[in-house]
Amino acid sequence: MRPEYDFSGAARGKTAARYAEGTNVVVVGRDVLDVFPDGNAVNEALRALAPVIRRRRRTLKKASRVAARE
């Protein structure tokens, strides 16, 4: 470890519990920061979009099963 690193005031394991919860970090592009200024805005949009994506997946799975039988 380099001598300029000073961890004397650090608290061991401070963020370990949050990390264990499986938090994902996503970098939002600058071109959409006006629409998604924070994590809550991103989560709100994703929660609104999630049912559409799930429905689409089910439709595609069903279509591929039908095509496989033919």
PDB file with one MODEL, atoms N, CA, C and O in Angstrom:
MODEL        1
ATOM      1  N   MET A   1       0.848  -1.168   0.000  1.00  0.00           N
ATOM      2  CA  MET A   1       0.000   0.000   0.000  1.00  0.00           C
ATOM      3  C   MET A   1       0.898   1.237   0.000  1.00  0.00           C
ATOM      4  O   MET A   1       1.942   1.266   0.653  1.00  0.00           O
ATOM      5  N   ARG A   2       0.477   2.237  -0.734  1.00  0.00           N
ATOM      6  CA  ARG A   2       1.278   3.449  -0.834  1.00  0.00           C
ATOM      7  C   ARG A   2       1.240   4.246   0.467  1.00  0.00           C
ATOM      8  O   ARG A   2       0.225   4.258   1.164  1.00  0.00           O
ATOM      9  N   PRO A   3       2.330   4.900   0.784  1.00  0.00           N
ATOM     10  CA  PRO A   3       2.385   5.665   2.037  1.00  0.00           C
ATOM     11  C   PRO A   3       1.401   6.833   2.072  1.00  0.00           C
ATOM     12  O   PRO A   3       0.989   7.245   3.156  1.00  0.00           O
ATOM     13  N   GLU A   4       1.015   7.377   0.920  1.00  0.00           N
ATOM     14  CA  GLU A   4       0.095   8.522   0.918  1.00  0.00           C
ATOM     15  C   GLU A   4      -1.354   8.130   1.218  1.00  0.00           C
ATOM     16  O   GLU A   4      -2.190   9.003   1.451  1.00  0.00           O
ATOM     17  N   TYR A   5      -1.657   6.846   1.215  1.00  0.00           N
ATOM     18  CA  TYR A   5      -2.998   6.399   1.578  1.00  0.00           C
ATOM     19  C   TYR A   5      -3.126   6.404   3.093  1.00  0.00           C
ATOM     20  O   TYR A   5      -2.368   5.734   3.795  1.00  0.00           O
ATOM     21  N   ASP A   6      -4.092   7.166   3.588  1.00  0.00           N
ATOM     22  CA  ASP A   6      -4.270   7.268   5.033  1.00  0.00           C
ATOM     23  C   ASP A   6      -5.667   6.785   5.403  1.00  0.00           C
ATOM     24  O   ASP A   6      -6.658   7.475   5.160  1.00  0.00           O
ATOM     25  N   PHE A   7      -5.736   5.612   5.984  1.00  0.00           N
ATOM     26  CA  PHE A   7      -7.010   5.047   6.392  1.00  0.00           C
ATOM     27  C   PHE A   7      -7.193   5.096   7.912  1.00  0.00           C
ATOM     28  O   PHE A   7      -8.011   4.363   8.467  1.00  0.00           O
ATOM     29  N   SER A   8      -6.440   5.950   8.570  1.00  0.00           N
ATOM     30  CA  SER A   8      -6.482   5.993  10.031  1.00  0.00           C
ATOM     31  C   SER A   8      -7.859   6.399  10.559  1.00  0.00           C
ATOM     32  O   SER A   8      -8.230   6.004  11.665  1.00  0.00           O
ATOM     33  N   GLY A   9      -8.616   7.174   9.798  1.00  0.00           N
ATOM     34  CA  GLY A   9      -9.944   7.583  10.249  1.00  0.00           C
ATOM     35  C   GLY A   9     -11.064   6.751   9.643  1.00  0.00           C
ATOM     36  O   GLY A   9     -12.237   7.077   9.822  1.00  0.00           O
ATOM     37  N   ALA A  10     -10.730   5.706   8.944  1.00  0.00           N
ATOM     38  CA  ALA A  10     -11.732   4.884   8.267  1.00  0.00           C
ATOM     39  C   ALA A  10     -12.454   3.959   9.240  1.00  0.00           C
ATOM     40  O   ALA A  10     -11.924   3.591  10.288  1.00  0.00           O
ATOM     41  N   ALA A  11     -13.671   3.598   8.867  1.00  0.00           N
ATOM     42  CA  ALA A  11     -14.454   2.644   9.660  1.00  0.00           C
ATOM     43  C   ALA A  11     -14.578   1.370   8.841  1.00  0.00           C
ATOM     44  O   ALA A  11     -15.120   1.397   7.736  1.00  0.00           O
ATOM     45  N   ARG A  12     -14.097   0.283   9.350  1.00  0.00           N
ATOM     46  CA  ARG A  12     -14.118  -0.990   8.640  1.00  0.00           C
ATOM     47  C   ARG A  12     -15.552  -1.510   8.506  1.00  0.00           C
ATOM     48  O   ARG A  12     -16.306  -1.541   9.479  1.00  0.00           O
ATOM     49  N   GLY A  13     -15.912  -1.914   7.297  1.00  0.00           N
ATOM     50  CA  GLY A  13     -17.220  -2.521   7.061  1.00  0.00           C
ATOM     51  C   GLY A  13     -18.385  -1.551   7.049  1.00  0.00           C
ATOM     52  O   GLY A  13     -19.532  -1.982   7.169  1.00  0.00           O
ATOM     53  N   LYS A  14     -18.136  -0.271   6.910  1.00  0.00           N
ATOM     54  CA  LYS A  14     -19.186   0.750   6.983  1.00  0.00           C
ATOM     55  C   LYS A  14     -20.269   0.536   5.923  1.00  0.00           C
ATOM     56  O   LYS A  14     -21.449   0.751   6.202  1.00  0.00           O
ATOM     57  N   THR A  15     -19.897   0.125   4.738  1.00  0.00           N
ATOM     58  CA  THR A  15     -20.867  -0.054   3.656  1.00  0.00           C
ATOM     59  C   THR A  15     -21.111  -1.527   3.320  1.00  0.00           C
ATOM     60  O   THR A  15     -21.770  -1.830   2.324  1.00  0.00           O
ATOM     61  N   ALA A  16     -20.597  -2.430   4.124  1.00  0.00           N
ATOM     62  CA  ALA A  16     -20.699  -3.865   3.832  1.00  0.00           C
ATOM     63  C   ALA A  16     -22.143  -4.351   3.772  1.00  0.00           C
ATOM     64  O   ALA A  16     -22.486  -5.147   2.897  1.00  0.00           O
ATOM     65  N   ALA A  17     -22.989  -3.889   4.679  1.00  0.00           N
ATOM     66  CA  ALA A  17     -24.382  -4.345   4.695  1.00  0.00           C
ATOM     67  C   ALA A  17     -25.109  -3.914   3.419  1.00  0.00           C
ATOM     68  O   ALA A  17     -25.857  -4.695   2.832  1.00  0.00           O
ATOM     69  N   ARG A  18     -24.885  -2.676   2.996  1.00  0.00           N
ATOM     70  CA  ARG A  18     -25.528  -2.196   1.774  1.00  0.00           C
ATOM     71  C   ARG A  18     -25.024  -2.970   0.566  1.00  0.00           C
ATOM     72  O   ARG A  18     -25.805  -3.325  -0.317  1.00  0.00           O
ATOM     73  N   TYR A  19     -23.740  -3.230   0.522  1.00  0.00           N
ATOM     74  CA  TYR A  19     -23.158  -4.007  -0.576  1.00  0.00           C
ATOM     75  C   TYR A  19     -23.762  -5.405  -0.618  1.00  0.00           C
ATOM     76  O   TYR A  19     -24.046  -5.925  -1.698  1.00  0.00           O
ATOM     77  N   ALA A  20     -23.957  -6.008   0.530  1.00  0.00           N
ATOM     78  CA  ALA A  20     -24.508  -7.359   0.610  1.00  0.00           C
ATOM     79  C   ALA A  20     -25.948  -7.415   0.104  1.00  0.00           C
ATOM     80  O   ALA A  20     -26.407  -8.471  -0.333  1.00  0.00           O
ATOM     81  N   GLU A  21     -26.666  -6.289   0.158  1.00  0.00           N
ATOM     82  CA  GLU A  21     -28.046  -6.254  -0.335  1.00  0.00           C
ATOM     83  C   GLU A  21     -28.114  -6.369  -1.852  1.00  0.00           C
ATOM     84  O   GLU A  21     -29.184  -6.629  -2.403  1.00  0.00           O
ATOM     85  N   GLY A  22     -26.991  -6.179  -2.531  1.00  0.00           N
ATOM     86  CA  GLY A  22     -26.964  -6.319  -3.975  1.00  0.00           C
ATOM     87  C   GLY A  22     -27.237  -5.027  -4.721  1.00  0.00           C
ATOM     88  O   GLY A  22     -27.832  -5.051  -5.798  1.00  0.00           O
ATOM     89  N   THR A  23     -26.823  -3.925  -4.179  1.00  0.00           N
ATOM     90  CA  THR A  23     -27.018  -2.636  -4.832  1.00  0.00           C
ATOM     91  C   THR A  23     -26.282  -2.593  -6.162  1.00  0.00           C
ATOM     92  O   THR A  23     -25.115  -2.976  -6.245  1.00  0.00           O
ATOM     93  N   ASN A  24     -26.964  -2.126  -7.203  1.00  0.00           N
ATOM     94  CA  ASN A  24     -26.355  -1.962  -8.519  1.00  0.00           C
ATOM     95  C   ASN A  24     -26.112  -0.487  -8.771  1.00  0.00           C
ATOM     96  O   ASN A  24     -26.929   0.355  -8.398  1.00  0.00           O
ATOM     97  N   VAL A  25     -25.011  -0.178  -9.392  1.00  0.00           N
ATOM     98  CA  VAL A  25     -24.690   1.195  -9.736  1.00  0.00           C
ATOM     99  C   VAL A  25     -24.807   1.345 -11.246  1.00  0.00           C
ATOM    100  O   VAL A  25     -24.244   0.556 -12.005  1.00  0.00           O
ATOM    101  N   VAL A  26     -25.539   2.360 -11.670  1.00  0.00           N
ATOM    102  CA  VAL A  26     -25.724   2.626 -13.089  1.00  0.00           C
ATOM    103  C   VAL A  26     -25.342   4.082 -13.340  1.00  0.00           C
ATOM    104  O   VAL A  26     -25.734   4.969 -12.581  1.00  0.00           O
ATOM    105  N   VAL A  27     -24.592   4.323 -14.386  1.00  0.00           N
ATOM    106  CA  VAL A  27     -24.222   5.685 -14.748  1.00  0.00           C
ATOM    107  C   VAL A  27     -25.223   6.178 -15.789  1.00  0.00           C
ATOM    108  O   VAL A  27     -25.372   5.580 -16.855  1.00  0.00           O
ATOM    109  N   VAL A  28     -25.897   7.260 -15.473  1.00  0.00           N
ATOM    110  CA  VAL A  28     -26.904   7.827 -16.364  1.00  0.00           C
ATOM    111  C   VAL A  28     -26.208   8.782 -17.329  1.00  0.00           C
ATOM    112  O   VAL A  28     -25.405   9.622 -16.922  1.00  0.00           O
ATOM    113  N   GLY A  29     -26.530   8.640 -18.613  1.00  0.00           N
ATOM    114  CA  GLY A  29     -25.930   9.497 -19.630  1.00  0.00           C
ATOM    115  C   GLY A  29     -26.305  10.955 -19.441  1.00  0.00           C
ATOM    116  O   GLY A  29     -27.406  11.270 -18.989  1.00  0.00           O
ATOM    117  N   ARG A  30     -25.384  11.841 -19.789  1.00  0.00           N
ATOM    118  CA  ARG A  30     -25.619  13.276 -19.632  1.00  0.00           C
ATOM    119  C   ARG A  30     -26.816  13.759 -20.435  1.00  0.00           C
ATOM    120  O   ARG A  30     -27.483  14.721 -20.055  1.00  0.00           O
ATOM    121  N   ASP A  31     -27.083  13.090 -21.540  1.00  0.00           N
ATOM    122  CA  ASP A  31     -28.191  13.524 -22.398  1.00  0.00           C
ATOM    123  C   ASP A  31     -29.563  13.259 -21.791  1.00  0.00           C
ATOM    124  O   ASP A  31     -30.555  13.776 -22.303  1.00  0.00           O
ATOM    125  N   VAL A  32     -29.658  12.482 -20.731  1.00  0.00           N
ATOM    126  CA  VAL A  32     -30.948  12.211 -20.088  1.00  0.00           C
ATOM    127  C   VAL A  32     -30.990  12.661 -18.633  1.00  0.00           C
ATOM    128  O   VAL A  32     -31.940  12.341 -17.917  1.00  0.00           O
ATOM    129  N   LEU A  33     -29.991  13.389 -18.190  1.00  0.00           N
ATOM    130  CA  LEU A  33     -29.972  13.861 -16.810  1.00  0.00           C
ATOM    131  C   LEU A  33     -31.121  14.813 -16.493  1.00  0.00           C
ATOM    132  O   LEU A  33     -31.551  14.896 -15.343  1.00  0.00           O
ATOM    133  N   ASP A  34     -31.620  15.526 -17.489  1.00  0.00           N
ATOM    134  CA  ASP A  34     -32.752  16.414 -17.240  1.00  0.00           C
ATOM    135  C   ASP A  34     -34.021  15.628 -16.938  1.00  0.00           C
ATOM    136  O   ASP A  34     -34.908  16.117 -16.238  1.00  0.00           O
ATOM    137  N   VAL A  35     -34.106  14.422 -17.460  1.00  0.00           N
ATOM    138  CA  VAL A  35     -35.275  13.571 -17.240  1.00  0.00           C
ATOM    139  C   VAL A  35     -35.095  12.713 -15.990  1.00  0.00           C
ATOM    140  O   VAL A  35     -36.053  12.464 -15.256  1.00  0.00           O
ATOM    141  N   PHE A  36     -33.860  12.260 -15.752  1.00  0.00           N
ATOM    142  CA  PHE A  36     -33.543  11.390 -14.622  1.00  0.00           C
ATOM    143  C   PHE A  36     -32.490  12.042 -13.732  1.00  0.00           C
ATOM    144  O   PHE A  36     -31.322  11.658 -13.789  1.00  0.00           O
ATOM    145  N   PRO A  37     -32.872  13.012 -12.917  1.00  0.00           N
ATOM    146  CA  PRO A  37     -31.901  13.738 -12.111  1.00  0.00           C
ATOM    147  C   PRO A  37     -31.349  12.946 -10.921  1.00  0.00           C
ATOM    148  O   PRO A  37     -30.305  13.295 -10.371  1.00  0.00           O
ATOM    149  N   ASP A  38     -32.057  11.877 -10.527  1.00  0.00           N
ATOM    150  CA  ASP A  38     -31.591  11.097  -9.376  1.00  0.00           C
ATOM    151  C   ASP A  38     -32.075   9.655  -9.487  1.00  0.00           C
ATOM    152  O   ASP A  38     -32.810   9.295 -10.407  1.00  0.00           O
ATOM    153  N   GLY A  39     -31.648   8.848  -8.536  1.00  0.00           N
ATOM    154  CA  GLY A  39     -32.009   7.431  -8.540  1.00  0.00           C
ATOM    155  C   GLY A  39     -33.502   7.191  -8.444  1.00  0.00           C
ATOM    156  O   GLY A  39     -34.017   6.244  -9.038  1.00  0.00           O
ATOM    157  N   ASN A  40     -34.197   8.028  -7.711  1.00  0.00           N
ATOM    158  CA  ASN A  40     -35.648   7.854  -7.587  1.00  0.00           C
ATOM    159  C   ASN A  40     -36.343   8.023  -8.926  1.00  0.00           C
ATOM    160  O   ASN A  40     -37.275   7.281  -9.236  1.00  0.00           O
ATOM    161  N   ALA A  41     -35.901   8.994  -9.727  1.00  0.00           N
ATOM    162  CA  ALA A  41     -36.501   9.202 -11.043  1.00  0.00           C
ATOM    163  C   ALA A  41     -36.242   8.010 -11.955  1.00  0.00           C
ATOM    164  O   ALA A  41     -37.124   7.596 -12.707  1.00  0.00           O
ATOM    165  N   VAL A  42     -35.047   7.465 -11.889  1.00  0.00           N
ATOM    166  CA  VAL A  42     -34.710   6.290 -12.702  1.00  0.00           C
ATOM    167  C   VAL A  42     -35.563   5.098 -12.272  1.00  0.00           C
ATOM    168  O   VAL A  42     -36.131   4.403 -13.115  1.00  0.00           O
ATOM    169  N   ASN A  43     -35.654   4.863 -10.975  1.00  0.00           N
ATOM    170  CA  ASN A  43     -36.445   3.735 -10.473  1.00  0.00           C
ATOM    171  C   ASN A  43     -37.917   3.875 -10.822  1.00  0.00           C
ATOM    172  O   ASN A  43     -38.567   2.886 -11.163  1.00  0.00           O
ATOM    173  N   GLU A  44     -38.450   5.081 -10.742  1.00  0.00           N
ATOM    174  CA  GLU A  44     -39.851   5.312 -11.092  1.00  0.00           C
ATOM    175  C   GLU A  44     -40.109   4.960 -12.561  1.00  0.00           C
ATOM    176  O   GLU A  44     -41.108   4.319 -12.889  1.00  0.00           O
ATOM    177  N   ALA A  45     -39.211   5.382 -13.423  1.00  0.00           N
ATOM    178  CA  ALA A  45     -39.366   5.083 -14.849  1.00  0.00           C
ATOM    179  C   ALA A  45     -39.231   3.583 -15.112  1.00  0.00           C
ATOM    180  O   ALA A  45     -39.995   3.017 -15.894  1.00  0.00           O
ATOM    181  N   LEU A  46     -38.269   2.947 -14.466  1.00  0.00           N
ATOM    182  CA  LEU A  46     -38.077   1.510 -14.674  1.00  0.00           C
ATOM    183  C   LEU A  46     -39.257   0.703 -14.158  1.00  0.00           C
ATOM    184  O   LEU A  46     -39.646  -0.293 -14.768  1.00  0.00           O
ATOM    185  N   ARG A  47     -39.831   1.130 -13.028  1.00  0.00           N
ATOM    186  CA  ARG A  47     -41.010   0.426 -12.500  1.00  0.00           C
ATOM    187  C   ARG A  47     -42.209   0.569 -13.429  1.00  0.00           C
ATOM    188  O   ARG A  47     -43.021  -0.349 -13.541  1.00  0.00           O
ATOM    189  N   ALA A  48     -42.325   1.717 -14.094  1.00  0.00           N
ATOM    190  CA  ALA A  48     -43.414   1.908 -15.050  1.00  0.00           C
ATOM    191  C   ALA A  48     -43.183   1.076 -16.309  1.00  0.00           C
ATOM    192  O   ALA A  48     -44.141   0.592 -16.911  1.00  0.00           O
ATOM    193  N   LEU A  49     -41.946   0.909 -16.707  1.00  0.00           N
ATOM    194  CA  LEU A  49     -41.608   0.177 -17.924  1.00  0.00           C
ATOM    195  C   LEU A  49     -41.548  -1.339 -17.720  1.00  0.00           C
ATOM    196  O   LEU A  49     -41.766  -2.095 -18.667  1.00  0.00           O
ATOM    197  N   ALA A  50     -41.262  -1.780 -16.527  1.00  0.00           N
ATOM    198  CA  ALA A  50     -41.076  -3.206 -16.246  1.00  0.00           C
ATOM    199  C   ALA A  50     -42.256  -4.083 -16.660  1.00  0.00           C
ATOM    200  O   ALA A  50     -42.031  -5.136 -17.258  1.00  0.00           O
ATOM    201  N   PRO A  51     -43.508  -3.700 -16.371  1.00  0.00           N
ATOM    202  CA  PRO A  51     -44.623  -4.558 -16.797  1.00  0.00           C
ATOM    203  C   PRO A  51     -44.700  -4.732 -18.316  1.00  0.00           C
ATOM    204  O   PRO A  51     -45.058  -5.805 -18.801  1.00  0.00           O
ATOM    205  N   VAL A  52     -44.368  -3.692 -19.054  1.00  0.00           N
ATOM    206  CA  VAL A  52     -44.378  -3.770 -20.519  1.00  0.00           C
ATOM    207  C   VAL A  52     -43.326  -4.766 -20.991  1.00  0.00           C
ATOM    208  O   VAL A  52     -43.593  -5.589 -21.867  1.00  0.00           O
ATOM    209  N   ILE A  53     -42.136  -4.691 -20.415  1.00  0.00           N
ATOM    210  CA  ILE A  53     -41.049  -5.605 -20.789  1.00  0.00           C
ATOM    211  C   ILE A  53     -41.411  -7.038 -20.427  1.00  0.00           C
ATOM    212  O   ILE A  53     -41.179  -7.957 -21.212  1.00  0.00           O
ATOM    213  N   ARG A  54     -41.976  -7.231 -19.246  1.00  0.00           N
ATOM    214  CA  ARG A  54     -42.364  -8.592 -18.829  1.00  0.00           C
ATOM    215  C   ARG A  54     -43.422  -9.180 -19.758  1.00  0.00           C
ATOM    216  O   ARG A  54     -43.344 -10.350 -20.131  1.00  0.00           O
ATOM    217  N   ARG A  55     -44.413  -8.364 -20.132  1.00  0.00           N
ATOM    218  CA  ARG A  55     -45.451  -8.824 -21.059  1.00  0.00           C
ATOM    219  C   ARG A  55     -44.844  -9.199 -22.402  1.00  0.00           C
ATOM    220  O   ARG A  55     -45.204 -10.216 -22.995  1.00  0.00           O
ATOM    221  N   ARG A  56     -43.936  -8.383 -22.870  1.00  0.00           N
ATOM    222  CA  ARG A  56     -43.279  -8.636 -24.157  1.00  0.00           C
ATOM    223  C   ARG A  56     -42.483  -9.934 -24.112  1.00  0.00           C
ATOM    224  O   ARG A  56     -42.511 -10.716 -25.062  1.00  0.00           O
ATOM    225  N   ARG A  57     -41.776 -10.163 -23.012  1.00  0.00           N
ATOM    226  CA  ARG A  57     -41.014 -11.416 -22.865  1.00  0.00           C
ATOM    227  C   ARG A  57     -41.926 -12.627 -22.930  1.00  0.00           C
ATOM    228  O   ARG A  57     -41.627 -13.611 -23.606  1.00  0.00           O
ATOM    229  N   ARG A  58     -43.062 -12.544 -22.207  1.00  0.00           N
ATOM    230  CA  ARG A  58     -43.998 -13.674 -22.214  1.00  0.00           C
ATOM    231  C   ARG A  58     -44.524 -13.922 -23.615  1.00  0.00           C
ATOM    232  O   ARG A  58     -44.649 -15.072 -24.038  1.00  0.00           O
ATOM    233  N   THR A  59     -44.834 -12.857 -24.338  1.00  0.00           N
ATOM    234  CA  THR A  59     -45.335 -12.981 -25.705  1.00  0.00           C
ATOM    235  C   THR A  59     -44.289 -13.634 -26.599  1.00  0.00           C
ATOM    236  O   THR A  59     -44.612 -14.512 -27.399  1.00  0.00           O
ATOM    237  N   LEU A  60     -43.043 -13.207 -26.464  1.00  0.00           N
ATOM    238  CA  LEU A  60     -41.976 -13.778 -27.285  1.00  0.00           C
ATOM    239  C   LEU A  60     -41.716 -15.240 -26.943  1.00  0.00           C
ATOM    240  O   LEU A  60     -41.486 -16.054 -27.837  1.00  0.00           O
ATOM    241  N   LYS A  61     -41.751 -15.580 -25.652  1.00  0.00           N
ATOM    242  CA  LYS A  61     -41.555 -16.976 -25.252  1.00  0.00           C
ATOM    243  C   LYS A  61     -42.658 -17.858 -25.819  1.00  0.00           C
ATOM    244  O   LYS A  61     -42.404 -18.948 -26.331  1.00  0.00           O
ATOM    245  N   LYS A  62     -43.900 -17.361 -25.715  1.00  0.00           N
ATOM    246  CA  LYS A  62     -45.040 -18.118 -26.218  1.00  0.00           C
ATOM    247  C   LYS A  62     -44.910 -18.323 -27.727  1.00  0.00           C
ATOM    248  O   LYS A  62     -45.164 -19.416 -28.233  1.00  0.00           O
ATOM    249  N   ALA A  63     -44.514 -17.267 -28.444  1.00  0.00           N
ATOM    250  CA  ALA A  63     -44.363 -17.357 -29.893  1.00  0.00           C
ATOM    251  C   ALA A  63     -43.258 -18.339 -30.275  1.00  0.00           C
ATOM    252  O   ALA A  63     -43.402 -19.081 -31.247  1.00  0.00           O
ATOM    253  N   SER A  64     -42.166 -18.352 -29.527  1.00  0.00           N
ATOM    254  CA  SER A  64     -41.072 -19.274 -29.852  1.00  0.00           C
ATOM    255  C   SER A  64     -41.477 -20.719 -29.563  1.00  0.00           C
ATOM    256  O   SER A  64     -41.033 -21.623 -30.270  1.00  0.00           O
ATOM    257  N   ARG A  65     -42.299 -20.961 -28.555  1.00  0.00           N
ATOM    258  CA  ARG A  65     -42.778 -22.323 -28.273  1.00  0.00           C
ATOM    259  C   ARG A  65     -43.698 -22.797 -29.387  1.00  0.00           C
ATOM    260  O   ARG A  65     -43.630 -23.952 -29.805  1.00  0.00           O
ATOM    261  N   VAL A  66     -44.551 -21.912 -29.863  1.00  0.00           N
ATOM    262  CA  VAL A  66     -45.465 -22.266 -30.947  1.00  0.00           C
ATOM    263  C   VAL A  66     -44.671 -22.559 -32.215  1.00  0.00           C
ATOM    264  O   VAL A  66     -44.966 -23.526 -32.917  1.00  0.00           O
ATOM    265  N   ALA A  67     -43.683 -21.748 -32.514  1.00  0.00           N
ATOM    266  CA  ALA A  67     -42.860 -21.944 -33.706  1.00  0.00           C
ATOM    267  C   ALA A  67     -42.066 -23.240 -33.613  1.00  0.00           C
ATOM    268  O   ALA A  67     -41.852 -23.904 -34.627  1.00  0.00           O
ATOM    269  N   ALA A  68     -41.628 -23.609 -32.420  1.00  0.00           N
ATOM    270  CA  ALA A  68     -40.854 -24.839 -32.243  1.00  0.00           C
ATOM    271  C   ALA A  68     -41.716 -26.078 -32.493  1.00  0.00           C
ATOM    272  O   ALA A  68     -41.212 -27.110 -32.934  1.00  0.00           O
ATOM    273  N   ARG A  69     -43.008 -25.971 -32.213  1.00  0.00           N
ATOM    274  CA  ARG A  69     -43.906 -27.109 -32.423  1.00  0.00           C
ATOM    275  C   ARG A  69     -44.244 -27.303 -33.884  1.00  0.00           C
ATOM    276  O   ARG A  69     -44.608 -28.404 -34.296  1.00  0.00           O
ATOM    277  N   GLU A  70     -44.129 -26.247 -34.675  1.00  0.00           N
ATOM    278  CA  GLU A  70     -44.511 -26.339 -36.090  1.00  0.00           C
ATOM    279  C   GLU A  70     -43.457 -26.936 -36.943  1.00  0.00           C
ATOM    280  O   GLU A  70     -43.644 -27.072 -38.152  1.00  0.00           O
TER     281      GLU A  70
ENDMDL
END
